[in-house]
Amino acid sequence: MGAARFEVLAPPPSSGPTRARLGRLELPHGVVETPQFMPVGTNATVKALDPDDLHAVGASIILANTYHLALRPGHERIARLGGLHRFMAWDRPILTDSGGFQVVSLGDLRVVDDEAVTFRSHLDGSLQRFSPEHAIAVQEALGADVAVALDQPVAPSSPRPVVAEAAERTHRWAERSLAAHRRPDQALFGIVQGGLEPDLRAASTRFIAGLPFDGICLGGLAGDETPEQRATTIDLAVDELAGDPRPRYLMGLGSPADLLAAVERGVDLFDSVLPARVARNGQLWVPGGRLNIRNQRFLDDPAPVQEDCPCLLCRRFSRAYLAHLFRAQELLAYRLATCHNLTFTLDFMARIRAALRAGTFPASLPELRSRAAPSSARAVGVQSA
């Protein structure tokens, strides 16, 4: 399709304990080194941050939300104002999701049929209808570097008949999305579904990989599955994609430990609201776990949140100051905490890439796992991530 060029710079060993790989994704607004994490800017902004902050935390690509922007301020308005990059003053790549996750998450507010999803706007209750063609039209109007085909995600634990029906509909919608897509300067990714059913997931991977998408999204995970179920499902999909030259994007995954586990299995791209969301709740990621800055003991702590962190928070302010800001409900608290968590996440991904580039990734895994703080870990004075 021409708008994306992906190259694997350091492939995984033909035999060994890891499928992790180093890559380079060239897009119209810049280069994305992979494995990479995409901060989420739902409403054309990563909450509490401006573009200068995003540059400072190390973001090379961000995600914006098709559903939310179509409803407010409207994709036509954004197009009239020069497109999403100009609208939000972001000069690096943007990926827009399909809107499928938000639409099907509306529960009783929506009805899915083969043609489209009909739903009530969460803003004003107005009746809306998202078809594959409409989802593509919205994303073409926004002008993101990467658009995503409309899919029907379901919870990983859904009954098999529900998973099978959603996967088949996702396949039909993928073909319609491809047929509707016209922008030569915009890449288009397709989404694999199939839940946790091995045969359905394998069949969906083969089907989507058989279509001329620029990248392959692994959907329907980062939900209510266990880490073991997720690992098995990723392995199955990567097996099916062996030799496929396109980037692999696991949607919705955001904790450092989960990111590392998926990178080990051969995934290239990730997104999640998690780093920014927990930051706004006062949870600060640090090597080995996370701090709850709302704890009483931080009110008199003059140390930075993390000694070696280059973020705006750690360079200039103390734990005591941030603890005060949260108690006073000052807006600066959200900006500083979000800057820190995204800096930690993107630095973590950079450490993974450095190990892959140097050929030391397997040997670096114990150190990376320790830094990521698996959910079962505990450190003195620190909550696990």
URFEN-V315279 format. One line per field, one symbol per residue. ss: DSSP state (H for helix, E for strand, C for the rest). A space follows every 10 residues. Layout:
ss: ???
This chain:
ss: CCCCEEEEEE CCCCCCCCCC CEEEEEECCE EEEECEEEEE ECCCCCCCCC HHHHHHHCCC EEEECHHHHH HCCCHHHHHH CCCHHHHHCC CCEEEECCCH HHHHCCHHHE EECCCCEEEE CCCCCCEEEE CHHHHHHHHH HHCCCEEECC CCCCCCCCCH HHHHHHHHHH HHHHHHHHHH CCCCCCEEEE EECCCCCHHH HHHHHHHHHC CCCCEEEECC CCCCCCHHHH HHHHHHHHHH CCCCCCEEEE CCCCCHHHHH HHHHCCCCEE EECHHHHHHH CCEEEECCEE EECCCHHHHH CCCCCCCCCC CHHHHHCCHH HHHHHHHCCC CHHHHHHHHH HHHHHHHHHH HHHHHHHHCC HHHHHHHHHH HHCCCCCCEC CEECC
